[in-house]
Amino acid sequence: MQTYQGSCHCGRVRFEIDADLDHVRVCDCSICRKRGALLHRVEEAQFRLLTPLEDLALYQFHTHTARDYFCPTCGILPFRRPRTAPEQWSVNVRCLEGVDLDAIPVKRVFGSRLP
């Protein structure tokens, strides 16, 4: 596993993950289609938030299970707690430093089909 540094656009939200970036997820649900994030899930122990969670904005919709965290200054979503695995962190790989996005396989997921 490699350690990656991540942040929002303005740098107010900072985090680290340990991961093997063997794929990213692209979801077709209503919010992910508009957001355009490339997501990779990590376990709790692989995620380190360097900014207090209470400094972020939280958005929830539909079942209110997923938790989408945003920087209140620049509006970027660096990570979220996914509805189908709320014990994990789903990290926006576009927010990680030093990642060649073209080298990572894309896995399509169909959140639009969830009830």
Order of alpha helices (4+ residues) and beta strands (2+ residues): beta-beta-beta-alpha-beta-beta-beta-beta-beta-beta-beta
